[in-house]
Amino acid sequence: MSKIIVTGGKKLKGEIRIEGAKNSVLPILAATILNGDENIIKNCPMFKDVEVILDILRRLGCKVKVEDNTAIIDSTTISSTIVPENLATEMRSSIILMGPLLAREGKVTISYPGECVIV
C-alpha cells in the first residue's frame, strides 16, 4: 500500500482565495428562477457558458446585473417560458433550465441543448 508521510513542525498560516467553478454555478443560476425574488451569487466565474445562461435569464424576463464577480438576478419579473433556441444551442447545460421553469411556471419550451442535435 502506498502512503505519503508528511513531517514538519511549522504551522501553516495564510489565506487562499478559492475561485468559483463553472459546473457549480450553472445549476445555481438556473435555480434562481425558483424563488421568484432577488438572488445574489458571489464569486461567480464569468465563463462563456455563464454569460450565455445570464443572457437566457434576461430573455426569460429576469433582471440581471453583474458587478465584478457577483451576479444579481431578480426573478420576480419572469415573463416567458421559452428558452431562445439560438442561446440554448450554445451550451449543453442549457437543459438545466427545464426543471426550474417547469416547477415555477408549469411549462417550458426549449430546443435540444448545444452539441446534442439529433438528426
ZILIN-V692179 format. One record per helix or strand of 3 or more residues. SS is the DSSP state (a for helix, b for strand). FROM is the first residue (numbers start at 1). LEN is the number of residues. Records with the same first field share a line. If there is no record, write none. Layout:
BEGIN
SS: FROM-LEN  FROM-LEN
END
This chain:
BEGIN
a: 22-14  48-13  75-3  85-4  92-14
b: 38-4  63-5  70-5
END
